[in-house]
Amino acid sequence: MSTLHIIDHPLITHKLTIMREVETGSKDFRQLLNEISMLMGYEVTRDLPLEDVEIETPITKMIAKKVAGRKLAIVPILRAGLGMVDGLLALVPVAKVGHIGLYRDPETHLPVEYYSKLPADIDDRFVIVVDPMLATGGSASDAITMLKNKGCKLIRLMCLVGAPEGAEKVMADHPDVDIYIAAMDEKLNEHKYIVPGLGDAGDRIFGTK
């Protein structure tokens, strides 16, 4: 069964509060999202396997630990997910980055795919799917399905703010995928926006309306 991890570190909570404020502009919003993504990345990658390697320090040779096993891939759901990539790349600069483009139909509120570009070896990688908002869960669930159809077996979902409805959908559709979020908010409103939320993450990142 998938596990829902709420990463409520004081620094993350503090930065998220500033992001929620309506007065926070795009520049600060982007910077805070980048910082939170890096902080969350520590938890998402906490259980990466290690292996013994022999190295030489300025003093002597020793057996030390390095990350072993699968390499990483970061897959943002366009467009808001782009705001979370740099924070993770700061932790894992050698990770490859794929892109999945989905938008929500304004009438049906269902996700529609319009773009997909993934690393050729995506099926051999530990994939972190990123999107600031986990609202209905439709886009995240569809993105994960696309990755599974490409052969991906180890996938985690990292979001900033979630609604119970979205988390429940992803966990029901993909019981093998763990979810990491910074805050679980109250609900979705009639327009399927998270309440209290922080508005449209894509518009706030890129300064659009």
C-alpha positions, 0 to 999 in steps of 0.5 A: 500500500502507498503511504502518504508522507506529510513533511511538516518541517518548521522551515517548510511550514514557514516558507509555505505560509509566505507562499500562500499569502496573496501579496507574495509576488512571482519572484519570491514565490518561485524562490520559496518553491525552489527552497521547499522542493530542495528541503522535501527532496531530502525526505523523498530520497531518504531511503536511497540504497548505499553501497561500499566503495574504497576511497582515499582521503588526504590521510588514508584509504577507507571504505565509505558509502555512495548511493547505489542502484537506480539513477534518478529521474525528475518528471514535472507535470507541466507547467507548474511542476517546472518550479520544483525541478531546480530544487531537486537538481540542486540535491541530485545534479546528475538526475535526468529530467522528463516532462509530461504536459497535462491540462485540466479541461474547464468543463469536465475537470479531467486531465488532457495530455498534450506533451510527453518527453522522457529520458530513453532509459526512464524504465531503469530510473527511480522517478520523482513526479513533481507538481505543486498542487494535488487537487483532484489527483487526476493529472498526477494519476494519469502521469503515473499511469503514463510512466508505468506504461513506459516500464517505470516501477519505482515512482514517488509523487512529490507535491506542495499542497494537497486536498484529501480528494486528490490523495485518495484518488492517487492512492486508490489508483496507484497503491504502490506509489508513495506521496510526499506533500508539505501540507494537507489542506481542507477540501476542494471548492466547486471549481476544484481548487484547493481550499485554503490553498495558494491559488493557481500555482502556475500563474503565481510562478510565471506571473500569468493570469 
